Amino acid sequence: MCTIILLQMPDAVVDYDLATCRWNIIQQQNMLHDRTRILYGTNSSSVTVEPSDARYSSPMHANLEDDHLWNDLSEFYACEQYVVPSFDGVLIPLTIVFARENKPKDEKPGILLGHGAYGELLDKRWRSEFKSLLDRGWVIAYADVRGGGGYGKKWHHDGRRTKKHNSVNDYISCAKFLIEKDFVNEKQLAAWGYSAGGLLAAAAINRLPDLFRAAVLKVT
């Protein structure tokens, strides 16, 4: 029996029996019970967050106060949230997700996701395509850079148009933090950006090409 993820069905996990050539689709809803869960933690620089107890006090997650359980996933995965100083001293929220059986600070391969545009929140919902990576020791990190939403109009405007460089610098600062704090191996960090996040990740790579070893740019 093996578990695979289909590109045509990114929100589903498929169990395939090699002996009988039969397969069964396991959807997110079955894995997470009745709802897709949001990854979130507390503002801490040293404490591992228990997802079942985690809450945000920031505006960007105020409407998710009641959606704070990971159900079955909390047994296998955990997250920590940090604030990372950017080039100008502004603190950038960084969420780090990892499998509980792996040490969070052990120079693992990792992916850094970012968006930072349109005043939209960075999507931290459970993604089935990350399950295989987490189970193999990868670290998944989310950088809430300026230009995105959840922290007021100034946060949004400070990362758009002539100030777009702030978003890129925020993203780079988070990438360096992952490496300097030994969360991710310096030779195994990948950038991930979708939509306007593709611009963010690409700009960071152009700025510091040796910082990232791979990239996923999903721009349509």
N, C-alpha and C positions, 0 to 999 in steps of 0.2 A: 504494500500500500504506500502510495506517495501522495503528497499534497502539492498542488500546483495552482498558479494564478493565471487566468487568461487575460490577455490584453483587451479582448473584446468585452470582457466582463470584469472590470477592475474592482468592483465592489463585492466580488464573490470568490470564495475559495473552493477548489474542486478536489475531492478525494478520488484518486484513480487506482483501482486494483489491478496490478500488473498481471496477476495470475488469471483472473476472470475477464479482464478487459472491460470491466464495468466501472462507471464513474458516478459520483454523487456530488451535487452542488451544495455547499454549505454557505449560506448567505450571511451577511453581517447581522441581520436581524436575529438569526438563530444563535450566533455567537454572543451577541450582546443583549439577548432577550428582547425587550420591547422597544429600545431606542438606540440610536447611534450616540456614543458617548464622546464628550469633549475632553481632551487632555488638559488638565490644569493642576497647578500646585500652589504653594504658598511662597511668599517672598523670603527665601532662605538661601544662605550661602554655604550651609554645611549639613542641613538635615534632609534626609530622604523623605519625600512626601508619601504618606499613605493616601492613595487616591480616594478611598472611602471617606476620609475625613477632610479632604482638601477643599478650600474655598478661595475665591479671589475676592478682594474688596474693591478692586478697580472697576470703573464704569463699564469696561468692555465685556465683563463677564457678569454684570449685575443681574441680567435677565436669565442667567443660567444657575442661579443660586440653588434651585431645587434639583438640578441635574448634575449631582456631584458623585454619583456612584459609577464605578466601572464594572460592577457585578463580577462575573467570572474573570475578567481581564485583570482585576486588581491583584489576583493571586500570582500572576505571571509577569506583569509589567508595572513599572513605577516611573514617576517623573519628578524632576526637581526644577525649580525656577530660580534664576539668578538675575541680577541687574548688572549690566556690563557698561562701564564708562566708554563713551565714544570719543572721537578725537577732540571734541570741544567740551567734554565733561558731562554731557547729557547721558543719563542712565537709560540703557536699552534693555527691555525685558527679553530674557532668553530662557526658553523652556527646553529641557533635556529629557528625553524618554529612553529607557533602556529596560532590558529584561532583568528581573530580580536575581536570577541565578548568576548574572555577570556583574562584576564590580563596575560601578559607574566611572571610576577614575583608574583606567587601566589601558590607556592608549589604544582604544578600539578603532576600527574603521567607522566613519560617520558621514551623515548627510546633513547639510544645513539648508533649511527651507526659509524662504523669505518672499515677501510680496511688496508691501510698502507703497500702495497706490490707491487712488480714488477714495481715500478715507475708509477703505474696507478692512474688516478684521481679517487677520491671517487665519486661514482654515486649519484648525488643529483636530478635526474630527478623525476618528479611527479610520485608517486606510488599510485595507486587507493586503495590499501589495507590500506593506512594510512588515508584515508578520514574519515572513521568512528571514528578513534582514535582522530583526530584533532577536529572533530565536538563534541566530548564528553570531550574536554578539555585537551587532552594529548599534551605534548610537544615533538616534533621530533627534535633531535639534531644530527649534523654531525661533527665528529672530523677528521680533515685533519692531521693525525699523520705522523710522519716521516716514510719513507719507501715507501710512495706513490709518486705521480707525481705532476708536476706543479710548483715546486720550485727549479728546477735544480738537477743536478746529486748528489750533496752533500746531499741534502734533502733525496734523495732516498737511497744513500749508508749509511747514518747515521741511517737507520732503517732496515737494513738487516744483515743476518749472525750474526757475533759476536756482532753487535750493535742492534740486534732486541729488546733488553730490552728498548731501547729508545722509540720504538713504543708503547710498553705496558705502560711505564710510562707516555707518552703523553696522552694516552687514559684515564688512571686513573686520571690524572690532570684535564682533561675535565669533567670527571664524578664528581669529587669533586667540581669543579667550579659550575656546575649545581645545586648542593645541597647547597653549601655555599652561593650562590647568590639568593637562594629561587626560582629558576626556577622550580625545581623538588623536590617533597617530598622525604626525605631521605629513606623512606620505600617503595617507589614506582618507583624506577629507574630500568629499564631493559637494558641489553646489547644486541646488535644486530650485528652479523658479518656473512658475506657470503664469501665463498671461503677462501682465506688466512685471511680474517677478522674474520673467526671463530676461528682461532688460536689466533688472537689478543684478542678477547673478552674472550675466555676461559682462556688465560694466566692472564688477568686482574682479572678475578673471582678467580682463584687459588691464586693470590697474596693477594687480599683483598675480601674474600668471603662475608663479611657483607656489602660491598658497593653496590652490586646489588641484587635484589630480584627475578629476572627472567632473562632468556637468550634465544635468538633465534640464533642458530648456524647452518647456512646453508652451510654445507661443502659436496662437492660431489667428 
